[in-house]
Structures are given as structure tokens and as C-alpha cells.
């Protein structure tokens, strides 16, 4: 069965005022279409030949390769997402029938279900989705998944058949709501097409069949669990950040504090590294331009929310890596441990208002404001001696 990019069942402006026209245009015509294009391209490769003739449900149920999860999930998730939304006033505004009874049995009330769903959507750190679905025991449940994963995929924490999902990638809401995700989540309920959700439950999920696309405050360092870290400086907190709330919030603080210092107004700082750092970059990459090219590739290919880093490895060489969400290379269990001397935030909130989904343009623009004086100082004074960069006042 071929993979096809779906048309919307309504206009891009139909979900106003809750989701704006430009967001819908970008989200559907660019983001979703890119997932379809990339999935088709990847399925043509020899190692994925066994999936080429499968429908999208079969593809995602067997999605182990990262590119299949990302692009297959992106296509499946969005194809249903558009159907789960309806212009205000055009569909039932509440569940009914067997689904309504099931919600009351499993959550106590529709309001209790919404509260739990809202919490899952609001606390999904970084890019991802919140889901209402049917478990193997026939009961309804709520979960969330990172990036474009969904609960039908192998190795998910809470397998279920999704009947309703909410995209909480920042591109879904940032143009209208900026960082006010809870407002976007609240607005979502004004648009839910309960007729479609009831159909998904009655005809598919209640029978343990996946839905086909062809149908139509967090704990901080001062919490009990983090008490041993409360008097540490931010570098020590980051270096010992194992609990997710610590990684997310301490990483967010450290990463941004460093990020602001490695940028400067155009023309106010050196436009290239100097001294020993320049020599180290040339030794590792061959040239400054080659380093920028590799850094740009790493930043562009970081799927979902995260950062790209230039840093010093334990052996003293300069390297490039990326990390998810607010992780950084100083943290325990980092794939490529290093002392970062420069980082680029590639969360969508960093660029979406200006560049929309054109992340590569944002990356290119970054080099026009890179403060190489600061980056060189970070290397000379700290990282070259295997010392992390301190954050003043922390």
C-alpha cells in the first residue's frame, strides 16, 4: 500500500481562533509533507525493502530504525491528528455511547480524564505527543511519547492503541502561544472531533485493532529527592544530574547561561576563533569552515528538541556532538562526553517565530553572531585544562 500525503478535511483557517492559519499551513504543508517524503525515500533503501509494500500501521508497528520511527511516526501521528480536530461547532463537543461509559469507568469522569491528559501533555519535556488509548486489557489509558514515537511502536513504555493524540512539538503552537503550552492544550479541547474519536474507539481500538489513517511545578534541586544537590553550584548539579527533573531544569539553566555568552551583536566581536583554539580546530577538522559544516550538520540532524555542541574531549581534542532536550555533554551517561565551549539551542522555540521550520537558516545565521572571543576564552581558561565552564553567580 502506498504512503500518501493526506489533504486536510478543512481549510487552514478553519481552526481559528484556537490554532492560527499560518501554524496550520506550516504544520501540514511543510512538516507533515516532509515526513512523508523522507519516509518514502528511506523505504526505498535496500535494508528497508521488507517494509516497502506495507501500510503505515504495519510500518510503525515494526519501527525499530530511528528514521522509520521519526518519519513513519510523523506521518501516522499527523494523519490522525488532523482527523481528531474539527472547526469549532461542527462536531460533538463531548464523547458519547460506549466511549463515554468507558471513560467514566476508567477515569471517573470526562473532566478527570482531561485533567490527566493535560498533565501528560504539559509535562512531556521537549518534543512529543500525549495520547488517549486502549490497552491490551481493554481499559483506557493516557501516556506520552517523545518526538514522533507513538504507543503502537516496539519498546514503548505504555503500549496502547491511540484513539486521540495531541502534538506538543513547539511548531504546533509556538507562533500563537509562544511558550504557553498549557494555553494551547486548553484550546485543543475546543477543537476535538469527538465523533471521530468515538468512531476510532467503536470500530477499531475496542476490538484491539489499530486505527488506520485511511479513515476518513517540577521538582527542583531543592526537592527531597534532590536534597544532596541543593548546595552545589550549577556545574556540580549538572555533572551529577541523573533524575530527569534535574537534567531538564539544571541543564536548561546551564545551557542557556552559556548560550547567551557565546553570542554577540554583529560586528562587536571577533568573527573567527584565535590562538590555540584555532589550531586545535584545524587539527581536528582541517579548517574552520569544515568545523562549521560539521557543526551545522549535527545541529540540523538533531531530531526534536536539543542542542549542538563544540567541546573538548577527555583526550584534549576538540569535537562536536548533540544532545536531546536540555541534556549536555557534562552529564552522566552522555554519549560523547566533553566540556562544552559553545552550544546552539535547536529547540523550536529558539527560532520558530522568525524561521518557522527552516532550521538550517537559523543555524547559518548563528555564525554571524558567534562571540569567538568568549568561545576562545572558554577554551583557554577552562576546557583546555579539563575544567568545565563556570556560570557566574552559580
C-alpha positions in Angstrom: 0.0 0.0 0.0 1.4 3.4 -1.0 2.3 6.1 1.5 0.3 9.2 0.6 0.3 12.8 1.9 -3.3 13.5 3.0 -5.4 16.5 2.3 -7.0 18.3 5.2 -10.7 17.9 5.7 -11.0 21.6 6.3 -9.2 24.9 5.4 -6.0 26.1 7.1 -8.0 28.9 8.7 -10.9 26.7 9.9 -9.5 26.1 13.4 -9.2 29.8 14.2 -9.0 31.3 16.8 -7.6 28.3 18.6 -5.0 27.3 16.1 -3.9 30.0 13.7 -3.8 29.8 9.9 0.0 30.2 9.5 0.7 27.4 12.0 -1.7 25.0 10.2 -0.2 25.8 6.9 3.4 25.2 8.1 2.4 22.2 10.1 0.5 20.4 7.4 2.1 21.6 4.1 5.7 21.6 5.3 6.3 19.5 8.5 3.9 16.6 7.6 4.8 16.6 3.9 8.5 16.4 4.9 7.8 13.3 7.0 6.0 11.6 4.0 8.8 12.5 1.6 11.5 11.3 4.0 9.7 8.1 4.8 9.2 7.2 1.1 12.9 7.9 0.4 14.0 5.8 3.3 11.7 2.8 2.4 13.4 2.7 -1.0 16.7 1.7 0.6 17.8 -1.9 0.4 17.8 -2.5 4.1 14.2 -1.5 4.4 12.9 -3.4 1.4 10.8 -5.7 3.6 8.7 -2.7 4.7 8.2 -1.1 1.3 4.9 -2.7 0.5 3.4 -2.4 4.0 0.8 0.1 5.1 1.7 2.7 7.6 0.3 0.8 10.6 2.5 -2.2 9.8 5.5 0.0 9.3 5.2 1.8 12.7 4.4 -1.5 14.5 7.8 -2.7 13.3 9.6 0.6 13.5 13.0 0.0 15.2 15.2 2.1 12.9 15.3 5.7 14.1 14.4 7.1 10.7 11.4 4.9 10.4 10.2 5.8 13.9 10.7 9.5 13.2 9.2 9.7 9.7 6.7 6.8 9.9 5.5 8.1 13.3 5.4 11.6 12.0 3.2 10.5 9.1 0.8 8.3 11.1 0.5 10.6 14.1 -0.3 13.7 12.0 -2.6 11.8 9.6 -4.8 11.0 12.6 -4.3 14.3 14.4 -5.9 16.3 11.5 -9.0 14.0 11.8 -9.2 14.4 15.5 -9.7 18.1 15.1 -12.7 19.9 13.7 -13.7 23.5 13.1 -15.5 24.9 16.2 -19.1 24.0 16.4 -19.0 21.3 13.6 -18.7 18.1 15.7 -20.0 16.8 19.0 -18.2 18.5 21.9 -18.1 15.5 24.2 -17.8 11.7 24.0 -20.9 9.6 24.0 -22.0 6.0 23.8 -19.6 3.1 24.7 -16.6 5.5 24.8 -18.3 7.8 27.3 -19.1 4.9 29.6 -15.6 3.6 29.3 -14.1 7.0 30.2 -16.4 7.1 33.3 -15.4 3.6 34.3 -11.6 4.1 33.9 -11.2 7.8 35.0 -14.4 8.6 36.9 -15.5 11.4 34.6 -14.6 13.2 31.4 -13.2 16.1 33.4 -10.9 13.7 35.3 -9.7 12.2 32.0 -9.0 15.7 30.6 -7.0 16.6 33.7 -4.8 13.6 33.4 -4.4 14.1 29.6 -3.5 17.7 30.2 -0.8 16.8 32.7 0.7 14.2 30.3 0.8 16.8 27.5 2.2 19.6 29.7 4.9 17.5 31.3 6.1 15.8 28.1 9.6 17.5 28.1 10.8 18.6 24.7 9.1 17.4 21.6 6.4 14.7 21.6 2.8 13.7 21.9 0.2 13.0 24.5 -2.2 10.1 23.9 -5.6 8.6 25.0 -5.7 5.0 24.0 -6.9 1.4 24.7 -4.6 -1.0 26.5 -4.4 -4.7 25.9 -6.8 -5.2 28.8 -9.4 -3.2 27.1 -9.2 -0.3 29.5 -8.4 3.3 28.5 -5.1 4.9 29.5 -3.1 8.0 29.0 0.5 8.2 28.1 3.0 10.4 26.3 5.8 9.6 23.9 9.0 11.5 22.8 9.5 13.0 19.3 7.3 11.1 16.7 7.0 7.9 18.7 3.6 6.5 19.4 2.2 3.8 21.6 1.9 1.3 18.7 5.7 1.1 18.3 8.0 -1.5 19.7 9.7 -0.8 23.0 7.4 1.9 24.2 6.8 2.3 27.9 3.0 2.0 27.8 1.7 0.2 24.7 -1.8 1.0 23.7 -4.0 1.7 20.6 -4.3 5.5 20.4 -7.7 7.0 19.7 -6.8 10.6 20.4 -3.4 12.4 20.4 -2.1 15.9 20.8 1.1 17.1 19.2 3.2 19.1 21.7 6.1 19.8 19.4 6.7 23.6 19.6 5.9 24.0 15.9 2.3 23.1 16.8 1.7 26.1 18.9 4.7 28.5 19.2 3.6 31.1 16.6 0.4 31.8 18.6 1.1 30.7 22.1 4.9 31.1 22.3 6.0 29.1 25.4 2.5 29.0 26.9 1.9 25.3 26.2 -0.9 24.9 28.8 -3.0 27.5 26.9 -2.6 25.5 23.7 -3.6 22.3 25.5 -6.7 24.1 26.9 -7.6 25.3 23.4 -7.2 21.8 22.0 -10.4 20.7 23.7 -12.4 23.4 21.8 -11.4 21.6 18.6 -11.6 17.9 19.4 -13.8 16.0 17.0 -15.5 13.6 19.4 -17.4 12.0 16.6 -14.1 10.8 15.1 -12.7 9.7 18.4 -15.8 7.7 19.2 -15.5 6.1 15.7 -11.9 5.2 16.4 -12.9 3.6 19.7 -16.0 1.7 18.5 -14.7 0.5 15.1 -11.1 -0.2 15.9 -9.5 0.2 19.3 -12.3 -1.5 21.3 -11.6 -4.5 19.1 -7.9 -4.3 19.6 -7.3 -3.1 16.1 -5.1 -0.1 15.4 -6.8 2.9 13.7 -5.9 3.1 10.0 -5.0 6.5 8.6 -7.2 6.0 5.6 -10.5 6.7 7.5 -11.6 9.4 6.7 6.0 22.9 39.5 8.5 20.3 38.7 10.9 19.0 41.4 14.0 21.2 41.6 17.4 20.8 43.1 15.8 21.7 46.5 13.3 18.9 46.4 13.6 16.0 48.8 14.9 13.7 46.0 17.5 16.3 45.1 18.4 17.4 48.6 22.0 16.3 48.3 22.5 18.7 45.4 20.8 21.8 46.8 24.1 23.5 48.0 26.1 22.6 44.9 27.0 25.0 42.1 25.3 24.5 38.8 28.3 22.7 37.3 28.3 20.1 40.1 24.5 19.7 39.7 24.8 19.1 36.0 27.6 16.7 36.4 25.5 14.6 38.8 22.2 15.0 37.1 20.6 11.6 36.9 17.0 12.4 37.9 15.0 13.7 34.9 13.8 16.9 36.6 17.4 17.8 37.5 18.6 17.1 33.9 15.8 19.1 32.4 15.9 22.1 34.7 19.6 22.3 35.7 20.6 21.6 32.1 18.2 24.3 30.9 19.8 26.8 33.2 23.4 25.8 32.5 23.0 25.5 28.7 21.2 28.8 28.3 23.6 30.7 30.6 26.5 29.5 28.4 24.5 30.1 25.2 23.9 33.8 25.9 27.6 34.4 26.4 28.7 32.8 23.1 26.7 35.3 21.1 27.4 39.0 20.5 25.8 41.8 18.4 27.0 41.7 14.8 30.4 43.4 14.3 31.1 43.7 18.0 33.3 40.6 18.5 35.8 38.5 16.6 34.3 36.6 13.7 36.7 33.7 14.0 38.5 31.7 16.7 42.0 32.6 17.5 45.2 31.3 19.2 45.3 27.7 20.5 41.7 27.1 19.8 42.1 27.9 16.1 45.0 25.5 15.9 43.0 22.7 17.7 40.0 23.2 15.4 42.3 23.0 12.3 44.0 19.9 13.8 40.6 18.1 14.4 38.6 19.2 11.3 41.1 20.5 8.8 39.7 24.1 8.7 37.3 26.4 10.5 34.9 26.1 7.5 34.9 22.3 7.8 34.2 22.5 11.5 31.2 24.9 10.8 29.9 22.5 8.2 30.1 19.5 10.6 28.6 21.5 13.4 25.8 22.7 11.1 25.0 19.1 10.1 24.9 17.9 13.7 22.6 20.8 14.6 20.3 20.2 11.7 20.0 16.5 12.3 19.2 16.6 16.0 15.7 15.3 15.8 13.2 17.0 18.0 14.4 19.3 20.9 18.0 19.6 21.8 21.4 21.2 21.4 24.5 21.1 19.3 27.9 21.4 21.0 31.5 22.2 20.3 33.7 21.0 23.1 36.9 19.4 24.4 37.0 15.7 24.8 38.8 13.8 27.6 41.8 13.3 25.3 42.1 17.0 24.8 40.9 17.0 21.2 38.1 19.3 20.0 34.9 17.5 19.0 31.2 18.1 18.0 28.2 16.3 19.4 24.5 16.9 20.1 22.2 16.1 23.0 18.5 15.7 23.4 16.2 18.1 25.3 18.3 20.0 27.9 21.0 17.4 28.3 24.6 18.4 27.8 27.9 16.6 27.4 28.9 17.1 31.1 26.1 14.9 32.3 26.3 11.3 33.4 25.8 8.8 30.6 26.4 11.3 27.8 27.1 9.5 24.5 30.0 11.8 23.7 31.4 13.3 27.0 33.1 16.6 26.6 33.5 20.0 28.1 31.3 22.3 26.0 32.8 25.6 25.0 30.0 26.6 22.6 26.4 25.4 22.2 23.5 26.1 19.9 19.9 25.7 21.1 17.8 23.9 18.4 14.6 23.7 20.3 12.0 25.1 18.0 11.3 28.0 20.5 14.8 29.3 19.7 14.0 30.1 16.1 10.4 29.3 15.1 8.9 32.8 15.2 11.4 34.0 12.7 12.5 30.9 10.7 9.5 28.6 11.1 10.7 25.1 10.0 13.8 26.5 8.3 16.2 25.4 11.0 19.2 25.4 8.6 18.7 29.2 8.0 18.8 29.7 11.8 22.0 27.7 12.1 23.6 29.7 9.3 22.6 33.0 11.0 24.1 31.8 14.2 27.6 32.1 12.8 27.0 35.8 12.2 26.6 36.4 15.9 29.0 33.9 17.4 31.2 35.5 20.0 34.5 33.9 19.2 36.3 36.0 21.9 34.2 34.2 24.5 34.5 30.8 22.9 38.3 31.2 22.7 38.4 32.3 26.4 36.2 29.3 27.4 38.8 27.0 25.7 42.0 28.8 27.0 40.9 29.3 30.6 38.9 26.2 31.3 38.2 23.4 28.8 41.9 23.1 27.7 42.6 22.3 31.3 39.7 19.9 31.5 37.7 22.3 33.7 34.0 22.9 32.9 33.0 26.5 32.2 31.6 28.1 35.4 28.4 30.2 35.3 28.9 33.5 37.2 26.7 33.7 40.3 26.1 29.9 40.4 
